[in-house]
Amino acid sequence: MLSGKTTLGKLQKYTWPFTILVAVGGLWLPRLGLLVIPIMLSLITMSFFRGRYWCGNVCSHGSLFEYVLGAKSRRRDFPKFVKSPWFIWGVFLVFGFNIIRRLVSIASLWGTSLFWDRLGYIFVVSYLMVMVVGGVLAVFIRPRVWCSFCPMATMQKLAYKFGKLTGAALSSDRKVAISDPDKCRSCGKCAKVCPMGLSPHLGFADSNYFESEECIRCGKCVQACPFKLLSITDIASRDEHQAA
């Protein structure tokens, strides 16, 4: 059981330079974009076991939007349409189509040195686009607006669903848990600090876990609870403890 932010969560404050390195440095050194490939594989693998844990504890874009640009944010409410399934899937399909189209366009270069430059540049442009669009949204609305419809977040949620179906997530997942629901006064402080605009105090299931797949396990609600009822909990350990 973790009372606040995880070790990875504490490190996220310092991961934002990676976004700058790839998105800006990659314009001169395209192969920097190749660093994105292991990042994508890592976050998808992690999401299979822990949902959007990467978003709230590692992601360099989230670090940039929240810890660098967050100080300048107007902190307005999330526009409702950005959480619409139609909008989320629309962005995912458009983003995915563009990536695939670009990959197909360089397929004939396979086996040459130029192939790797072009492949890296595809990810450089993608990182730059996310940095610019997400950065503007972070400043003029809220830091994590982009995160609500990020294509990689959609992929993570799909992987998480599969992880739950196979049972893999049941043995390794960590979720926000409430120790005693009856002591909750519904003060809403957890909702006020949630970077994803969620309302944990209204969403605990009978298991006392916050089950929203949009939760990024950042721990901010845990720190904000005035009654210290919340924690980020290893569900396997807790279930074993309760069973004993």
N, C-alpha and C positions, 0 to 999 in steps of 0.2 A: 504494500500500500504506500502510495506517495502522497504527501500532504500538499505539495506544491508543484513547481515546475521540475521536469526531469533534467538530467545532466545535458541531454541533447537540446532540450528546450532553452537552457541557459546559453548554450553555444549559438543558438539561432540568431542572437543579436549580432553576431560577427560573421555570418555567412553571406551577407549582401554583396561584398566585393566580388564574389564569384560571378554574379549577374553582370556587373560592370565589366569584368574581365572578358567574358564571352561576348556580350552584346556590343561592346565598344571596341575592345581589343581585337575581336574577331574580324572586324572590318579590314584590318591590316594583316592579321594572321588567321585566315579562315579555318585552319585546322584546330583552333581553339574550340570550335563548335563540336568537335568530336568528343570533347569531355562531357557533352550533354548525354551521349548514348549510355554510359554507365550510370549516370544520374537517373535517367528514365528507367533503366532496368532495376536499379536499387529501390526507387520509390514504388514501382509496381509490385516488386517482391514484398516489400514491407507492408503495403496496403492489403495484400492477400491475408496477412496475419493480424494487422492492426488498423485497418481502415485508413483514414486520412491523418494518421499520426505524423507522417512526413511533413504535411502542410504546417502543422503547429509546432514542430520541433526542429526541422532541418531546412526547409525550403528557402533558398536564397532570395527568390522574388518576394516571398512573404516577409522576409527579414528587411528587405529594402522598403517595401510599402509600409510596414508597421513601425520599424525602429528608426528609419531615416526620414521618410516622408510623413510619417504619422504626426510628427510635431507640427506640421503645416496643414494638416487635414481640417476641413470644416466640420467633419463628424456629423454629417446629415444622416437621416434614416436611409436604409437600403431601398432603392427603387424596387417595387414589387416585381416588375417584369424580369429582373435579373435572376430571380429564384424560380421563375416559371420553367417547368420541364420542357416546354416548347423552345424557349430561348436557349436553355442549357444544351439541349440536344442539337439545336440549330447551329450553335457556335462550334460544338464538337464535330459535327459533320463537315462544316465549311473548313475548319482548321485541318481536320484529317484529310479531306480531299486535296487541299493545297499541298500538304506534306507529301502525299502519295504521288500527286502530279509532278512535283519537283524531283522526287526519287526516280520516277519513270524516265524523266527527261535526261538524267545523267547515267542511266543504266548502261548505255553504249560505251561509256568511258571506263567501265570496270576493267581492272588490271593495269590501269595507268596511274601515274602520280596525280594527275589532274582530278581523277575521280574523288580522291580524298579531300582535296581542296574544295571541290564543289559540294561534297557531302557535308563537310564542316560548315560551309557557308549557309546551307539550308537551315541548320540549327542556329547559326549566328543571327540570321534574319528573324527567325521565330523568337529568339530570346529578346532581340531588340524591340520587336513589335509588342511583346508582352510587357517589357519594361516601360515603354512609352504609354501604351494604352492603360495598363494597370497603374502606372504612376500618376497619370492625369486623374483617373478615377479616385485614387488614394487621396489626392490633394483636394479635389473639389467635392467629393462625397464622403467616403470612408476608406481607411487603409486597405481593408480586405474585400472590397467590392469585386475585384477581378476574381478572387478566390472562390466566389459563389458560383461562377460559371466557367472556371478554368477547365480547358479540355483535359489536362492531366488529372484534375480532380475527378472528372467523370470516369476516366480510366481507373482511378483508384477505387471509386465506389463499385465499379463493375467487378474488379478483382476481389474486393472485400465481400461482395455478395457470394462469389464463387468460394471464397475462403470459408464463409459461414456454412455454405451447402456441404462442403467436404469435411467440415469439422475442424479444419486447421486453425481458424480464428478462435475457436472455443478454448483452445489450450494456451494461447499466447496473447490474446487481446488485452488491452487496458482501456478502461472506460471511466468516465466520471460517475462516481457512486455517492449515494447519500446514506449516512449511517442511521438516521432516524427521521423518516418523513414527517412524523407527527410534530417534531420540533421546528419544522420549517415554517416561517412566518410569511412566506411569499412576499418578501420585501423587494424582490426583483433586482437586487444588486448584482447577482450572477448574470442576469440578462444585460444589464447596463455595461458590463465590462466585456461581454462576449464579442470577440472580433468578427464573428460570423453572423451576428444579429440573431442568435438563438435565445431561447428562454428555458434554460435547464430546470428552473423551479416548477415549470408547467409540464415538463416532459419525462419525468421519471416513471419507468414501468413498474409493474408489481415486483420485479426483481431488484428494485432500487437502483437500477442502472439508467443512465441517460442514453437512450438507444438511437438517437438521431445519427444518421450516416453523414450528416454535414459537420458533426463535431470533429474538431481538429486536435483534440486532446492537449491543448496548450496550457491548461491549468489556471487560467486567469480567474475562472469562476471559483475555483478552489480557494485561491488567495483572497477573493473578495467576500466570501461568505462570512458574515459577522458572528455566526454561531458555530463556525468550524465543523459544519456537518458534511462537507464535501471532500472527496479525495479522488485522485486518479488511481484506480485499483486494478491490480492484476486479477482478472476474473477467475482464473483457474485456482489461484491460491485462496481467494476469498471463498469460492464455492467449496473447496476442500475443507477449509476451516469451519464453515457453517455445517457441513455434513458431519464433521467430527463432533 
